[in-house]
Structures are given as C-alpha cells and as structure tokens.
Amino acid sequence: MAQAKTAWITGAASGFGLLTAAKLAQSGYVIVATTRQADARREQIIQFISHYTQEATVHVWELDVRHEEQAQLIAQQIIDLYGKIDIVINNAGYAAGGYAEDVPMQVWRDQFDTNVFGAVQVTKAAIPYMRKARSGCIIQISSISGRMGFPGLGPYVASKFALEGFSEALRLEMSPYGVDVVLVEPGSYRTNIWDRSLAQLHAPDDSPNHYYVDKVLASIQHNGATAPLPDPVVNLIVRIAHTAGGKRKLRYPIGKGARTVLLSRMLLPWKAFERMLWKVIGVDIRRNRHGS
C-alpha cells in the first residue's frame, strides 16, 4: 500500500488554507495545518475537515511564519513522523494598505515579514528534505496583485511582487532536483483577508489623500462583496498538487477577468492602462490631475 502524501499548509485556520486542507484531506493527504493560534483553532479546523472526510490524519500545529526556528521545527517533525514533505502551501499572509506617504515604515516591515520572509523561511525549512527526495512541490499563494499594482495597496502589492520574484528564482534553482515551484495568482474571491486587513487602509486626519483612499476603499469593498466563493482557487490548488512532477506551470492566474486584466497590462500602453484602472475605481484621472 502506497504511503499517504503529506501537505504542509500555513495560514490554515481560514480562507484558502482551511478549504485546501479539507479538500486535500478528502483526497487522502496527511495534513499538517499550521496557524499562529493552534490551541484556539485546533477543534474548529478538525471539525471543518471532518465535514469533508472522517478518514483524514490531521495535525494542527502552532507556527508564526515570522519565526525561523518554529518553521525548522515543523519541518523536522513532519520528517520524523512521515519521512517526507510532498507539498508545501505558503498561504499565510494578510493585506496592509494606505497611500505610501501615509503608511508608517513599521507597517511596511511587518507586511514583508509575514508575506515574504515568512514564505521564505517555511520554504527554506522544507527544501533540504525535498531536494534529497528529488520530488515535491512548493505552492505559493500569490495574487493578481503580484503582477500589477493597485493604488492604496502598496505594501501588499510590493510583498506579492517580491514573492513572485523569489518564486521565479527558486523554481530555476529547484528544477534540477525535481522540485516544482508554483505561483497561484487569484483575483478577488470571498475570503476574510480583506475584512481582517483593510481596516488598516485609511489616511491620517491631516493626509491630502482622503479622496483617493475613500475611492479605492469603496472599490475594494465592492469587489469583495460581489466576489465569487473561493472554491475554484482551492480546486486549482488541489489539481496542482495531483499533477505529476515536472508538468506543473510556474504561474496560474485565476479569477473573473484575471487573464484579461493581465493581458491588458501587457499589451496596452501604460497611460491607457492607467486611465482604465482609475475609471474602474471611479476616478477621471485626467480631470483630477488638473485639479478640476
């Protein structure tokens, strides 16, 4: 009988992470679900997964991805129990925003510490075991924001661009060892990332950017309220996990209009794309530029 495959999922208490844990458990994976609040969330995570399957082996372990030693310990624990790490899904992250001049430097640092350095630390913890096994897949949950900017989301966008660059370089490094690195790039989906995070998207009382921040916030809230459920993204992640090694692509954009937007970003002159984006937000940038 073949040994069950293992999947280590960060940020597994909600959203894409929790749904992915349930779907992979349903298909026979041993699940290592990590979250910063394991004791508080353990029962909730296990109960949620049990709605999909009663047969799963699920470990809910504490991990703050900002702490390198914790990531190393989790990797070693998986190896001690199962001898291998088949899939790593770097899902832990959040969104910070605001206009660049209004966002304190500590907010920028915190955003990168989780979204970028956290993913790097988890990845580094798993790589030696995957390299020795000459198999495995590292799935980075990026965003369409890793391919194009959006006003008012500078810290989040910058962190996702950094994750994309890291993953592209890492894919080249790991390819000779039979380890795939994949970027999943969702557009807007109905998860709680925006509810949790966009409370930070505001301008100080004396900021000159209130008008634009309010427009951006309204656009994001509208997109979040009308976004589809996250199931297509989760199904894509599961499909990538099941795909044979060496046949996985680097990038998987997904979501309503995601490919169209990225194609427009590539083909249109920047000025035209810029006007189109502001129009979607509800601002005539040409009029506003001249103060009218």
PABADREN-835787 format. One record per residue (C-alpha): residue number from 1; residue in one letter; x, y, z. Coordinates in Angstrom, 3 decimals. Example, Ala and Ser with C-alpha at 12.3 -4.5 7.8 and 13.67 -1.06 7.14 Angstrom:
1 / A / 12.300 / -4.500 / 7.800
2 / S / 13.670 / -1.060 / 7.140
This chain:
1 / M / 0.000 / 0.000 / 0.000
2 / A / 1.397 / 3.373 / -1.019
3 / Q / 2.289 / 5.754 / 1.778
4 / A / -0.009 / 8.766 / 2.063
5 / K / 1.384 / 12.053 / 0.824
6 / T / 1.943 / 14.937 / 3.228
7 / A / 0.808 / 18.525 / 2.771
8 / W / 2.062 / 21.353 / 4.996
9 / I / -0.315 / 24.331 / 4.782
10 / T / 0.399 / 27.659 / 6.500
11 / G / -2.372 / 30.063 / 7.430
12 / A / -4.692 / 27.062 / 7.629
13 / A / -7.256 / 28.458 / 10.069
14 / S / -9.435 / 30.136 / 7.436
15 / G / -9.888 / 31.072 / 3.789
16 / F / -7.935 / 29.296 / 1.067
17 / G / -5.790 / 27.495 / 3.643
18 / L / -8.634 / 25.841 / 5.554
19 / L / -10.565 / 24.856 / 2.427
20 / T / -7.432 / 23.457 / 0.812
21 / A / -6.670 / 21.414 / 3.911
22 / A / -10.158 / 19.898 / 3.769
23 / K / -10.021 / 19.106 / 0.051
24 / L / -6.535 / 17.556 / 0.229
25 / A / -7.539 / 15.526 / 3.287
26 / Q / -10.541 / 14.290 / 1.318
27 / S / -8.199 / 13.054 / -1.399
28 / G / -6.014 / 11.142 / 1.071
29 / Y / -3.269 / 13.547 / 2.105
30 / V / -1.886 / 13.716 / 5.606
31 / I / -2.499 / 17.333 / 6.595
32 / V / -0.175 / 19.482 / 8.660
33 / A / -2.247 / 22.615 / 9.221
34 / T / -0.249 / 25.391 / 10.840
35 / T / -1.589 / 28.585 / 12.355
36 / R / -0.466 / 31.161 / 14.893
37 / Q / -3.354 / 30.193 / 17.230
38 / A / -3.276 / 26.412 / 17.095
39 / D / -4.744 / 25.800 / 20.552
40 / A / -7.673 / 28.128 / 19.925
41 / R / -8.335 / 26.900 / 16.379
42 / R / -7.498 / 23.180 / 16.554
43 / E / -11.012 / 21.889 / 17.231
44 / Q / -12.560 / 24.225 / 14.667
45 / I / -10.117 / 23.137 / 11.945
46 / I / -10.551 / 19.430 / 12.673
47 / Q / -14.348 / 19.724 / 12.758
48 / F / -14.356 / 21.615 / 9.454
49 / I / -12.212 / 18.963 / 7.764
50 / S / -14.417 / 16.202 / 9.224
51 / H / -17.326 / 17.513 / 7.141
52 / Y / -15.301 / 16.501 / 4.072
53 / T / -13.840 / 13.230 / 5.355
54 / Q / -13.752 / 11.194 / 8.554
55 / E / -10.647 / 9.282 / 7.458
56 / A / -8.088 / 12.062 / 7.465
57 / T / -4.919 / 12.331 / 9.502
58 / V / -4.748 / 15.971 / 10.545
59 / H / -2.147 / 17.718 / 12.688
60 / V / -2.843 / 21.285 / 13.792
61 / W / 0.434 / 22.812 / 14.966
62 / E / 1.376 / 26.291 / 16.040
63 / L / 3.506 / 28.302 / 13.654
64 / D / 4.154 / 32.005 / 13.367
65 / V / 5.854 / 32.133 / 9.967
66 / R / 7.903 / 35.110 / 11.149
67 / H / 9.853 / 32.784 / 13.469
68 / E / 12.506 / 30.779 / 11.653
69 / E / 13.090 / 28.276 / 14.456
70 / Q / 9.399 / 27.320 / 14.527
71 / A / 9.413 / 26.632 / 10.786
72 / Q / 12.517 / 24.452 / 11.101
73 / L / 10.901 / 22.523 / 13.962
74 / I / 7.693 / 21.869 / 11.994
75 / A / 9.685 / 20.536 / 9.023
76 / Q / 11.680 / 18.218 / 11.284
77 / Q / 8.507 / 16.970 / 12.994
78 / I / 6.958 / 16.063 / 9.631
79 / I / 10.105 / 14.185 / 8.630
80 / D / 10.262 / 12.372 / 11.967
81 / L / 6.653 / 11.203 / 11.576
82 / Y / 6.374 / 10.565 / 7.835
83 / G / 9.860 / 10.713 / 6.349
84 / K / 8.963 / 13.217 / 3.627
85 / I / 7.303 / 16.515 / 2.763
86 / D / 5.392 / 16.242 / -0.502
87 / I / 3.589 / 19.586 / -0.717
88 / V / 4.174 / 22.932 / 0.964
89 / I / 1.456 / 25.559 / 0.535
90 / N / 2.579 / 29.019 / 1.638
91 / N / -0.796 / 30.589 / 2.279
92 / A / -0.176 / 32.640 / 5.440
93 / G / -0.479 / 36.351 / 4.767
94 / Y / -2.531 / 39.487 / 5.114
95 / A / -3.075 / 42.790 / 3.308
96 / A / -1.895 / 46.170 / 4.568
97 / G / -2.636 / 49.339 / 2.677
98 / G / -2.826 / 53.080 / 2.501
99 / Y / -1.110 / 55.695 / 0.384
100 / A / 2.672 / 55.285 / 0.518
101 / E / 3.368 / 58.580 / 2.271
102 / D / 0.753 / 57.767 / 4.917
103 / V / 1.863 / 54.213 / 5.759
104 / P / 4.341 / 54.013 / 8.686
105 / M / 7.571 / 52.185 / 7.904
106 / Q / 6.818 / 49.578 / 10.554
107 / V / 3.683 / 48.584 / 8.628
108 / W / 5.810 / 48.038 / 5.504
109 / R / 8.269 / 45.920 / 7.501
110 / D / 5.512 / 43.862 / 9.130
111 / Q / 3.904 / 43.218 / 5.752
112 / F / 7.134 / 41.872 / 4.277
113 / D / 7.964 / 39.951 / 7.444
114 / T / 4.843 / 37.799 / 7.030
115 / N / 4.091 / 37.745 / 3.300
116 / V / 7.661 / 37.465 / 2.028
117 / F / 10.141 / 36.446 / 4.715
118 / G / 7.602 / 34.084 / 6.290
119 / A / 7.207 / 32.252 / 2.985
120 / V / 10.983 / 32.208 / 2.510
121 / Q / 11.541 / 30.723 / 5.976
122 / V / 8.943 / 27.973 / 5.562
123 / T / 10.287 / 27.181 / 2.100
124 / K / 13.893 / 27.041 / 3.369
125 / A / 12.829 / 24.671 / 6.145
126 / A / 11.303 / 22.211 / 3.641
127 / I / 13.801 / 22.462 / 0.775
128 / P / 16.571 / 20.192 / 2.128
129 / Y / 14.169 / 17.267 / 2.510
130 / M / 12.543 / 17.816 / -0.885
131 / R / 15.940 / 18.179 / -2.541
132 / K / 17.176 / 14.901 / -1.053
133 / A / 13.972 / 13.145 / -2.113
134 / R / 14.188 / 14.781 / -5.574
135 / S / 10.451 / 15.372 / -5.519
136 / G / 7.878 / 17.721 / -4.104
137 / C / 6.003 / 20.918 / -4.874
138 / I / 6.042 / 24.339 / -3.221
139 / I / 2.810 / 26.219 / -3.939
140 / Q / 2.948 / 29.945 / -3.243
141 / I / -0.400 / 31.654 / -2.786
142 / S / 0.304 / 34.927 / -4.530
143 / S / -2.262 / 37.265 / -6.087
144 / I / -3.044 / 39.127 / -9.260
145 / S / -1.533 / 41.960 / -7.186
146 / G / 1.803 / 40.233 / -7.666
147 / R / 1.611 / 41.051 / -11.369
148 / M / 0.107 / 44.564 / -11.349
149 / G / -0.075 / 47.462 / -8.943
150 / F / -3.171 / 48.960 / -7.356
151 / P / -3.330 / 52.351 / -5.613
152 / G / -3.677 / 52.285 / -1.872
153 / L / -2.307 / 48.748 / -1.537
154 / G / 1.390 / 49.490 / -1.872
155 / P / 2.650 / 47.275 / 1.000
156 / Y / 0.555 / 44.289 / -0.078
157 / V / 1.338 / 44.686 / -3.784
158 / A / 5.059 / 45.094 / -3.107
159 / S / 5.094 / 41.972 / -0.927
160 / K / 3.391 / 39.906 / -3.624
161 / F / 5.758 / 41.210 / -6.330
162 / A / 8.626 / 40.140 / -4.065
163 / L / 7.067 / 36.703 / -3.554
164 / E / 6.775 / 36.316 / -7.325
165 / G / 10.419 / 37.189 / -7.890
166 / F / 11.594 / 34.865 / -5.142
167 / S / 9.470 / 32.029 / -6.528
168 / E / 10.663 / 32.507 / -10.097
169 / A / 14.306 / 32.330 / -8.998
170 / L / 13.564 / 29.410 / -6.685
171 / R / 11.866 / 27.443 / -9.454
172 / L / 15.030 / 27.668 / -11.531
173 / E / 17.155 / 26.622 / -8.558
174 / M / 14.984 / 23.626 / -7.665
175 / S / 14.192 / 22.347 / -11.149
176 / P / 17.367 / 20.180 / -11.396
177 / Y / 16.322 / 18.466 / -8.160
178 / G / 12.830 / 17.532 / -9.379
179 / V / 11.070 / 20.013 / -7.083
180 / D / 8.377 / 22.218 / -8.619
181 / V / 7.661 / 25.793 / -7.518
182 / V / 4.265 / 27.177 / -8.473
183 / L / 2.511 / 30.530 / -8.091
184 / V / -1.278 / 30.639 / -7.736
185 / E / -2.485 / 34.163 / -8.554
186 / P / -6.126 / 34.695 / -7.550
187 / G / -8.151 / 37.758 / -8.382
188 / S / -10.923 / 38.785 / -5.965
189 / Y / -12.543 / 35.941 / -4.028
190 / R / -14.766 / 35.940 / -0.977
191 / T / -12.353 / 35.252 / 1.872
192 / N / -11.810 / 37.153 / 5.109
193 / I / -8.418 / 38.602 / 4.171
194 / W / -9.973 / 41.937 / 3.250
195 / D / -12.305 / 42.056 / 6.260
196 / R / -9.357 / 41.445 / 8.585
197 / S / -6.837 / 43.627 / 6.869
198 / L / -8.422 / 46.608 / 5.192
199 / A / -9.249 / 48.276 / 8.475
200 / Q / -5.654 / 49.456 / 8.070
201 / L / -6.425 / 51.108 / 4.739
202 / H / -7.059 / 54.640 / 5.881
203 / A / -5.460 / 58.037 / 5.788
204 / P / -4.423 / 60.127 / 8.802
205 / D / -6.618 / 63.103 / 9.542
206 / D / -4.107 / 65.503 / 8.001
207 / S / -3.467 / 63.409 / 4.871
208 / P / -4.035 / 65.041 / 1.471
209 / N / -5.078 / 61.646 / 0.074
210 / H / -8.500 / 61.146 / 1.701
211 / Y / -10.473 / 61.491 / -1.534
212 / Y / -8.493 / 58.817 / -3.351
213 / V / -8.239 / 56.477 / -0.371
214 / D / -12.014 / 56.594 / 0.043
215 / K / -12.498 / 55.801 / -3.653
216 / V / -10.038 / 52.902 / -3.517
217 / L / -11.575 / 51.523 / -0.327
218 / A / -15.081 / 51.662 / -1.818
219 / S / -13.862 / 49.845 / -4.939
220 / I / -12.152 / 47.113 / -2.900
221 / Q / -15.166 / 46.663 / -0.638
222 / H / -17.453 / 46.389 / -3.668
223 / N / -15.185 / 43.806 / -5.269
224 / G / -15.044 / 41.833 / -2.031
225 / A / -18.823 / 41.878 / -1.597
226 / T / -19.500 / 40.732 / -5.155
227 / A / -16.585 / 38.294 / -5.450
228 / P / -17.258 / 34.583 / -6.015
229 / L / -16.686 / 31.907 / -3.399
230 / P / -13.085 / 30.611 / -3.180
231 / D / -13.816 / 27.054 / -4.337
232 / P / -12.295 / 27.459 / -7.837
233 / V / -8.968 / 28.537 / -6.322
234 / V / -8.985 / 25.622 / -3.883
235 / N / -9.840 / 23.178 / -6.658
236 / L / -6.941 / 24.569 / -8.689
237 / I / -4.521 / 24.109 / -5.771
238 / V / -5.675 / 20.506 / -5.354
239 / R / -5.282 / 19.885 / -9.083
240 / I / -1.741 / 21.281 / -8.980
241 / A / -0.949 / 19.010 / -6.032
242 / H / -2.160 / 15.990 / -8.004
243 / T / -0.292 / 16.949 / -11.190
244 / A / 2.779 / 14.865 / -11.930
245 / G / 6.108 / 16.479 / -11.126
246 / G / 7.662 / 18.392 / -13.998
247 / K / 4.290 / 19.071 / -15.630
248 / R / 3.309 / 21.971 / -13.417
249 / K / 3.478 / 25.524 / -14.800
250 / L / 5.079 / 28.388 / -12.920
251 / R / 2.051 / 30.713 / -12.849
252 / Y / -1.671 / 30.031 / -12.546
253 / P / -3.746 / 33.241 / -12.680
254 / I / -7.364 / 32.591 / -11.753
255 / G / -10.499 / 34.662 / -11.292
256 / K / -13.067 / 36.631 / -13.204
257 / G / -11.242 / 38.782 / -15.722
258 / A / -7.806 / 37.987 / -14.249
259 / R / -6.268 / 36.869 / -17.533
260 / T / -7.924 / 39.748 / -19.425
261 / V / -6.549 / 42.309 / -16.981
262 / L / -3.058 / 40.822 / -17.132
263 / L / -3.179 / 40.741 / -20.927
264 / S / -4.296 / 44.382 / -20.987
265 / R / -1.491 / 45.244 / -18.605
266 / M / 0.985 / 43.636 / -21.002
267 / L / -0.387 / 44.935 / -24.319
268 / L / -1.787 / 48.404 / -23.609
269 / P / 0.403 / 51.481 / -23.375
270 / W / 0.850 / 52.264 / -19.700
271 / K / -1.078 / 55.559 / -19.894
272 / A / -4.098 / 53.798 / -21.400
273 / F / -3.985 / 51.044 / -18.794
274 / E / -3.638 / 53.621 / -16.022
275 / R / -6.721 / 55.524 / -17.190
276 / M / -8.674 / 52.279 / -17.493
277 / L / -7.781 / 51.242 / -13.942
278 / W / -8.737 / 54.595 / -12.458
279 / K / -12.001 / 54.522 / -14.392
280 / V / -12.849 / 51.192 / -12.774
281 / I / -12.166 / 52.797 / -9.386
282 / G / -14.428 / 55.697 / -10.327
283 / V / -11.912 / 58.492 / -10.853
284 / D / -11.304 / 60.501 / -14.030
285 / I / -7.581 / 60.810 / -13.523
286 / R / -7.144 / 63.345 / -16.334
287 / R / -9.590 / 65.788 / -14.724
288 / N / -8.201 / 65.232 / -11.252
289 / R / -4.624 / 65.721 / -12.383
290 / H / -5.509 / 69.263 / -13.389
291 / G / -7.383 / 69.931 / -10.160
292 / S / -10.843 / 70.063 / -11.737
